[in-house]
Amino acid sequence: MSRASSARLLAGLLCTAALASCATTAPVRGGGTGSGTVVAVASINVWGSILAQLGGDRVHSIAIISNPNTDPHDYEPTPADARLIASAKLFVENGVGYDSWAAKAVKANPVAGRQVLDVGQLTGTPAGGNPHRWYSPTDVDTVADAITAALQRVDPADSGYFAERRKGFDSGPLGRYHQLISQLRARYAGTPVGASESIFAPLAAALGLDLITPPSFLKAVSEGTDPSAADKATIDNQVAGRQLKVYVYNSQNSTPDVSAQVTAARRAGIPVCAVTETLTPAGASFQDWQVSQLSALQSALAAATGR
């Protein structure tokens, strides 16, 4: 669908939101959906899982995109989505052009007192920057802090409850996540790796890995444009020469170029790891999903390096 067609579709959908009603979207799973009267919504279930866990039973948390087979870049909102955003007391959008439909929905239906968090703005990510901020552990903590503060503004009577939820989230659910990140950085910092797109770049940086894939290739695949022949040739040489120890690809955005690279890496004996943009499986919590992926990466790096 063209951008113009998408814009017309969104405009039509937003017109239905003026009389916001109870949404039919299923509450996000994997971390305390809550049954409270505060409705809090996230554009994607990555942030929705964190929102649900921080809100606990004081918040009814809902994620709009929760299907692992959905590419958030190409998502087309429904009338129920527009009604849901209009009814929310807190709305978390990713920003940085990743879910532009969400920002349009908020603008089309201003609601007094509604808290809106734009992850891109919270993390200082510039326009055109990498939108996959949930792969940056530092940004995850920043967003969790902002969600807690927003919930306290929406429901000041439960401010202490939300503060305790935030504290417990770091020491409990996120404990293994942060532990793995520290272990991987300590053992594998400087290890050369390749990737299919920019989704892996924030995590690679956090782990201290040397991501040698041309940045222009990572950005092109992420944005759905054609990579240059020069970039593809560079990656072919990197794989053929086994210059990288592990290849990481986004299984929700596997283009013909990426598929060819995955095949070539496997033939060269280079371990291949898959990551996804949304929680996989759909009912997983943020931390379980991330720990699973980090554990797979750890195994791949161990196999490739012998340590």
Residue pairs with C-beta under 8 A, 6 or more apart in sequence:
1 9
1 76
6 76
6 101
9 76
9 77
10 77
10 101
10 104
10 105
11 108
13 77
13 78
13 79
13 81
13 82
14 82
14 104
14 105
14 108
14 109
16 79
16 82
16 83
17 79
17 82
17 83
17 85
17 86
17 105
17 108
17 109
18 86
18 109
20 83
20 84
20 86
20 87
20 109
21 83
21 87
22 87
23 62
23 80
23 81
23 83
23 84
23 87
24 80
25 62
25 63
25 64
25 80
25 81
25 84
26 62
26 66
27 33
27 34
27 52
27 60
27 61
27 62
28 42
28 45
28 48
28 49
28 51
28 52
28 61
28 62
28 63
28 66
29 282
29 283
30 49
30 52
30 279
30 283
30 284
30 285
30 286
30 288
31 49
31 50
31 52
31 53
31 173
31 285
31 286
32 52
32 53
32 55
32 56
32 57
32 61
33 52
33 60
33 61
34 52
34 55
34 56
34 57
34 58
34 59
34 60
34 61
35 57
35 60
36 55
36 56
36 57
36 58
36 59
36 60
36 155
37 60
38 55
38 58
38 59
38 60
38 89
38 90
38 151
38 154
38 155
39 59
39 60
39 62
39 87
39 88
39 89
39 90
40 51
40 55
40 59
40 60
40 61
40 62
40 88
40 89
40 90
40 91
40 92
40 151
40 154
41 48
41 61
41 62
41 63
41 64
41 84
41 85
41 88
41 90
41 91
41 92
42 48
42 51
42 61
42 62
42 63
42 64
42 91
42 92
42 93
43 63
43 64
43 65
43 72
43 91
43 92
43 93
43 94
43 99
43 102
44 63
44 64
44 65
44 72
44 94
44 99
44 277
44 278
45 63
45 65
45 66
45 278
45 279
45 282
46 134
46 277
46 278
46 279
46 286
47 63
47 92
47 94
47 119
47 134
47 143
47 147
48 61
48 62
48 63
48 64
48 66
48 92
49 63
49 279
49 284
49 285
49 286
49 289
50 140
50 143
50 144
50 147
50 169
50 286
51 59
51 61
51 63
51 90
51 92
51 147
52 59
52 61
53 165
53 169
53 173
53 285
53 286
54 144
54 147
54 148
54 151
54 162
54 165
54 166
54 169
55 61
55 147
55 151
55 162
55 165
56 161
56 162
56 165
58 151
58 155
58 158
58 161
58 162
59 90
59 151
59 155
62 84
64 77
64 81
64 84
64 85
64 102
65 72
65 75
65 99
65 278
66 278
66 279
66 282
67 278
67 282
68 252
68 276
68 278
68 279
68 280
68 281
68 282
69 252
70 252
70 278
71 252
71 253
71 277
72 94
72 98
72 99
72 277
72 278
73 98
73 224
73 253
75 99
75 101
76 101
77 101
77 102
77 105
81 105
82 105
82 108
82 109
85 91
85 102
85 105
85 106
85 109
86 105
86 109
86 111
88 111
88 114
89 113
89 114
89 115
89 154
89 155
90 114
90 115
90 116
90 117
90 147
90 150
90 151
90 154
91 102
91 106
91 114
91 115
91 116
91 117
92 116
92 117
92 119
92 143
92 147
93 99
93 102
93 103
93 106
93 116
93 117
93 118
93 119
94 102
94 118
94 119
94 120
94 131
94 133
95 103
95 118
95 119
95 120
95 121
95 125
95 131
96 119
96 120
96 125
96 127
96 128
96 129
96 130
96 131
96 133
97 127
97 128
97 131
98 120
98 131
98 132
103 118
106 116
113 154
115 150
115 153
115 154
117 143
117 146
117 147
117 150
119 125
119 133
119 139
119 143
120 129
120 131
120 133
122 139
122 142
122 143
122 146
123 133
123 136
123 139
123 142
123 143
125 131
125 133
130 198
130 201
130 202
130 222
132 198
132 199
132 201
132 202
132 222
132 277
133 139
133 140
133 143
133 202
134 140
134 143
134 286
135 199
135 200
135 201
135 202
135 203
135 206
135 275
136 202
136 203
136 205
136 206
137 177
137 178
137 181
137 203
137 206
138 206
139 202
140 174
140 286
141 170
144 166
144 169
144 170
145 166
148 162
148 163
148 165
148 166
151 158
151 162
152 158
152 159
152 162
152 163
155 162
170 178
173 285
173 287
174 287
176 287
176 291
177 287
177 290
177 291
177 294
180 291
180 294
180 295
180 298
181 206
181 207
181 294
183 298
184 207
184 294
184 297
184 298
184 301
185 206
185 207
185 208
187 301
187 307
188 207
188 208
188 209
188 301
188 305
189 207
189 208
189 209
190 208
190 209
190 210
191 209
191 210
191 245
191 246
191 301
191 304
191 305
192 209
192 210
192 212
192 243
192 244
192 245
193 204
193 209
193 210
193 211
193 212
193 244
193 245
193 246
193 247
193 248
194 211
194 212
194 213
194 235
194 238
194 239
194 244
194 246
194 247
194 248
194 261
194 265
194 270
195 201
195 204
195 211
195 213
195 218
195 247
195 248
195 249
196 213
196 218
196 221
196 247
196 248
196 249
196 250
196 253
196 254
196 255
196 258
196 261
196 262
197 218
197 219
197 221
197 222
197 249
197 250
197 253
197 258
198 215
198 218
198 219
198 221
198 222
199 222
199 250
199 253
199 275
199 277
200 211
200 218
200 248
200 250
200 275
201 211
201 215
201 218
204 211
204 248
205 211
211 218
212 238
212 243
212 244
213 235
213 238
213 244
214 231
214 234
214 235
216 227
216 228
216 231
217 227
217 228
217 231
217 232
217 234
217 235
220 226
220 227
220 228
220 231
221 227
221 253
221 255
221 257
221 258
222 253
227 257
232 257
235 261
236 261
236 264
237 243
238 244
239 247
239 261
239 264
239 265
239 268
239 270
240 264
240 268
242 268
242 269
242 270
244 265
244 270
245 270
245 271
245 301
245 304
245 305
246 270
246 271
246 272
246 273
246 297
246 300
246 301
246 304
247 261
247 262
247 265
247 270
247 271
247 272
247 273
248 272
248 273
248 274
248 275
248 297
249 258
249 261
249 262
249 272
249 273
249 274
249 275
250 258
250 274
250 275
250 276
250 277
251 274
251 275
251 276
252 276
252 277
252 278
253 277
254 262
262 272
265 272
266 272
270 304
271 299
271 300
271 301
271 303
271 304
272 300
273 293
273 296
273 297
273 300
274 296
275 293
276 289
276 293
279 285
279 286
279 289
280 289
284 292
